[in-house]
Amino acid sequence: MALLFLANLGLWLGIYAPLQVLLPQQAELLAGTAKEAVFGLVTGIGALVALVVNPLAGLSSDRTTARWGRRHPWTLGGALVGALGLVVLSSAGSVAALVVGWCLVQAGLNAMLAALTSAVPDRVPVRQRARVGGLVGTSQMLGTVLGAVVVTVLVSGPTSGYLACAGAVVVFALVFVLRTPDARLAERPALRWRELWVSPRRHPDFAWAWGCHFTINLGNAFGTLYLLYFLGDEVHHPSPEDGLLVLMLLYGAALTGGAFWFGAWSDRTGRRKPFVLAAAGVMAAAALLLAAWPTWEAALVAAPLLGVGFGGYWAVALALLTQVLPAAADRAKDLGVVNTANSLPQVVAPLLTSFVLAGLGGYRGLFLVSALATLCAAGLVVRVRSVA
């Protein structure tokens, strides 16, 4: 589990350091006042790539018969492709180069994500999954915070930041692959592309859980993707990058506590939905606070609130989602479908944000939409019947 945590840490470092700091900086350098449109274009196209790659990689992983396992080839191969994309981004001098580099990052790291996520139902008993989900959620948070630290404090400039992230992705994946066993399939199951579709009619609980996961990630995307611009354009912070780092540290510390506390309590009681509802409520409260009071002081309160809620949600949601998977033989594929609920909001949020900022009162409206999406997630999880 420690090595799984490390591999996930490298993966999220490779995704969130660019998303939070490096890509917005490059978009501003290349496009000036049109930075939001360029950033939305790059992240939206990359998220579409992730949307396709994740379930396809999961489907292929379920049927891989390599000598060193069915998951490890996708973990290491995805890390190498993702690192190549980060290297491309390190020298990108045009919007087209940004798109190509970010698409490579999303393709590689989402293939890696499909393999790593399947390790939880492959190896962890149901009664321990929320605690392990908390560990995985913490790796996502630490990847976010560590990414901000690396690219704002430890190294200078986008080039060094991207190369440092690429190195971390490969090294952490390599350690996990070399130091953990992986089950090997003796016979390759038939590959049927129609299996990518999971029927909501036949598996309603899976559909409701997917919808919950999508809407809560959509709310989180509305609330976090444009924080750097929010600090500069709305709050008028003297150093938006430094302000973002402070918020990420507060968010990260609170997320760690929320993930472990919610995860341990959920496993102890055997219940999942009440904790998802509580987490969604806390996240919505954080967004509503910023909508009512879009200031630096409010951001200092909202960041840890959002961290507690999102950390608690991730811990319990991963356990809940693994309990509604349709078939054990297709775990990686089905979790790849689940992971599209992480990627699709990164397509939808950038496309809608420009309209929200223009038509719903700027950042106040954006945070109201974030709260609404999060509350919708709470309504959807109630419809899951097979998990308490």
Secondary structure by P-SEA (a helix, b strand, c coil): caaaaaaaaaaaaacccccccaaaaaaaaacccaaaaaaaaaaaaaaaaaaaaaaaaaaaaacccccccccaaaaaaaaaaaaaaaaaaaccccaaaaaaaaaaaaaaaaaaaaaaaaccccccccccaaaaaaaaaaaaaaaaaaaaaaaccccccaaaaaaaaaaaaaaaaaaaaacbbbbbbccccccccccccccccccaaaaaaaaaaaaaaaaaaaaccaaaaaaccccccccaaaaaaaaaaaaaaaaaaaaaaaaaaaaaacccaaaaaaaaaaaaaaaaaaaacccaaaaaaaaaaaaaaaaaaaaaaaaaaaaacccccaaaaaaaaaaccccaaaaaaaaaaaaaaaccccaaaaaaaaaaaaaaaaaaaaaccccc
